[in-house]
Amino acid sequence: MSDSLRGALFMLLATFVFALMTVFVKLVPTIPVLEIIFFRAIFSIVVCLYSLLKARIPVFGNNKKVLIIRGIAGVTALSMNYYLIQVVPLAAASTLTYLSPIFTTILGIFFVKEKVSPMQFVFFALSFSGILVIQGFDSRISLFHLLVGLTTSMVMAMAYTCVRKLSSTEHPLVIMFYFPLLCLPVTGLWVIFKWVMPQGIEWFYLAMVGLTSQVAQYYLTRAYQIAEIATVSIVNYTSIIYTIALGFIIFGESFNSMTYLGMALVCAGVIINVLYKTKEKRLEKLEAVL
């Protein structure tokens, strides 16, 4: 099996499990976001530390500076993402954070000297117009939710850029380990003063948030490490199908036709951009050979 196919399969699995994770987050609306993240971080640090020690992999990695930045970005993005999941419909929460590949491309201009053609900005505008359509035609999504979603996308882009930079020097578990390492002190302090006691089945939901997050994050990291970013980025957008279906089945969520159009515009702009970048790179390689 080729690396591209394996990467696509890993991303498909990660995307589905992430969709399940959003369901469990939404099932505990009375639990504060930072408390949910605290439970996730406990689960994550135990699994990562055990796995790293068992495999005799250096726990703190090599490029500590970038690992710390990736960890901080991950915690920040996750906090905002969980907030959106709790307050707006699942599919809308996912779509509002779909601009991360666009921001990843923009960050690439400054960090890895990536070239961006004028046509790509047209695709960026297409996706952004979809976000505006969603916000404008769905009364459940306010301007504040829109701004939170855009900020989440930007911070997620920073995290993905760090993962790309770390892919050649760090084991996936090391990259994952820095999330709970940086997260636990902050969320632990919050829990001490703002603890909300989970009730009954909420304990199970919180445990499942931790389990699904860990599984999904591992396969997401592996996908970005072994396959071209273009391949795995496109597969990532299957999550809109999962979240629409799960939101409808479990929470009875539905949207008007304009909101669906907005979601389609967001996905179309990002996917066309990825395909355009892939074609440009292939042409560059061909010209170099000739």
N, C-alpha and C positions, 0 to 999 in steps of 0.2 A: 504494500500500500504506500502511495506517495505521501510526502510530507504535506502537500496541499490538501489532499483528501483527508488525511488524519486530522489536520488543523481544522478543516471545515466540520468534521464530525465532532471534534472536541467542542467547538463553538456552538454547534447545534445542541449538544447535551447541556453545556453551560447555560445557554439561553433559556432552555426549558426549565432547568432547576432554579435559575434566577426568578423566572415567572412564578414558580411555586413559592419561592421565598417572599415575594411581594404579597401573596395571598395571606401567608402567616403573619406578616407585619400588619396588614389591614385588619386581621382578626383580633388584634389587641389594641383597639383605638384609645383605651383609657390608660395605657402604659406610656409614659413619656419616651420620646425618641431616644434620648441618651441612655435610658435604662435598658431599652431593647438592644442598643449597640453594646452596652456593658455585658449583657448575657451572651451576645454573639462573640465578643472579644474573649471572654473566659473560655468558651468552647474552642475558639480558634487557637488561642495560645497553648492550650493543653495538647491539642492534636499536632500543631506545628512543632512544638518543642519535643514531644515524644518521637515524632517522625524524624526530625533532624538529628537527635541524639542516637536513635537507632541506626540511622544510615551513616553516622559519624561525619556529618556535614557541619562545617563551622557555622555556628548559630548566627553570628553577627555579620557574616558576609564580607565582601571586599570593599565595595564602593559605598561606604556608610553614609556619606553626604547625600547621595542621590536616593538611597534607601530611606533615609529619614524624610526627605521631601516627598517621596512617593507615599510613605505612611501618613504624613500629615494631610496630603491631598486626598488620600483615600478616606480618612476619618471625616474630613470636612464635607466631601461629596456625599458620603453615605448618610450623614446626619440630615442634609437637605433633601436627599432622595427619599428617606424614610418619612420625613415630614409630608412630602407631596403624596406619597402612597396613602398616608392616613387621611388626608383631607380632600383629595380629588379622585375621580374614577381611575382604576388601575391603568387602562390603556392610555388615558390622558397623561397620567403621571410619567409613564414610560416615554411617551412621545415628546413631552416637554424637555426631556434630557437627551434626546436623540441627536442634538447638534454637536456632541462631543467629537465625532470624527472631523467635523469642519474646523473646530477650534484646535484639534490636534494638528491639522494641516497648517493652520495659521501659526501655531507655536513652532512647527517645524521650520518655518522661514527663519526664525531667530536662533533656534537651538541646533539644528542640523543643516542649515543653509538650503532647505528644500525649496525648489522652484514652484511657483504657483502662477498659472497662466490666467489671463483676463477672463477666459471662458469659465474657469472654475468659480469665479466670483458670481457669475450668473447662476450657477448651480447653488451656491451658498444663499443667494437671494431667494431662490425658489423654495428652499427648505425654510428659510426664515419667514417667508410669506405664509407658509403652512402653519407655523406657530401662531402667527397673528390671526389667521382664520379660526383656529381652534379657540383662541382666547376671545375672539369677537363674537362667536356664535354659540358658545356654551356658557351659560350663566353660572355654572358651578366652578368656572375657572376665572379667577380675578387677575388683574394686572400684577398684583403681588405674586401670585402663583407663577405667572409667566416669568417674572424677574428671578424668582427662586430657581425655576427650571433652567433658565439661561446660565445663571451662575453655577449651578450644578454641572452643566455641560462643560463650562470652562475649566472647572476644577478637575473634573473627570479627564479632560484632555491633558491636563498637566500630569495626572497619574499615569495615563497611557503612554505619554511621551517618556516618562521615567522608566516604565516597564520595557519599552523599546531599547532604551539606552542600557538597561541592566541585563538584557537578554543574553548577552555574550559573556557575562562575568558571574551571574548569580543563579543559584538553583531556585526553581519556582517556590519551594517552601520557605526559603530565606526571604524572598520578596513578600510572601504572604505573612511571615512572622512579624514583620515590622508594623503591620496594621495593629494587632492587639498590643504589641509592645508600647506603642505610642498612645493607643486609645485607652487602655485600662486606667492610667493615672487620672486622666481628665474625667472619664465617665464614672470612675470609682468615687471621685470627690463629689460629683453630682448626686450619685446614689445615696451617699451618706446623709446628705441634707434634704433630698427630694424623693426619697424612696416611696414607691407606690406598690403595695403588696399585690402580686398576681393572685387571681382567684381561680381555683379549680383547673379547668382545661387550659387556662391561659399559660400555665407552666409548660404544658405540652407544646403549645404554639411557639413559645419563646425558645424551647429546645430545638424545635424544627427550624426556626429562623437560623440558629447557629449551625445546625447540620447542613441545611440546604445551601447556606452561604459558603460554607467551607468547601463543599463538593463543587459548587459552581465556580468559585474563585480559582480553584486549582485547575479546572479544565479550561477556564478562560485564559489563565496565564500560560498554560501549555500551548493553547491555540496560537497565541500571539508570538510564542517563542519558536515554534517549528514551521509556521506557514507564513506566506506573504500577508501583510496587513490587509491588502485589498480583498483577498479571499475570505478571511475570517470576518472582516467588517461587514460584508454583504450578508453573510449568514446570520450575523447578530440581529438583523432586522426582522427575522422570523418571530422575534419576541412580541411584536405587535399582534400577531395572530393568536399567540398564547394568551396574552393579557386581555384581549377583547373577549376570547372564549371563556376564560376563567372568571373574568369580571361579570359576564352575563350569567354564567351557570351558578356561581356561588353568591354573588351580590346583587344580581338582577340589574346590572348596569347596562345602559344603552345610550346611543348618541344620535343626534340628528344628522342628516345627509351632509351638511356643510362641515361638521366636525370630522366625519369620515374623510371628506375631501381634504381637509387640512392635514390629517394624518398621512394621507397618500402623498401630498405635496412634500411633506418633511422627508419621508422615506425616499421618494423619487429623487429629490435634490441630492441627498447624500449618496445614494446608490449610483446615480449617473456620474457624480464626481469621482467616486472610487473607480468606476469602469474607465472614465476618461484618463485618470492618472495612470492606470494600468496600461492603457493603450499608448500613452506618451512614453512611458518607460520602455516598452517593447520597441517602439520606433527609435528611441535613443540608442538602445543596444544594437539594433540592426544597422543604424548609421555608423556606429563605432566599428562594427565588423567590416562594413563596406569601405 
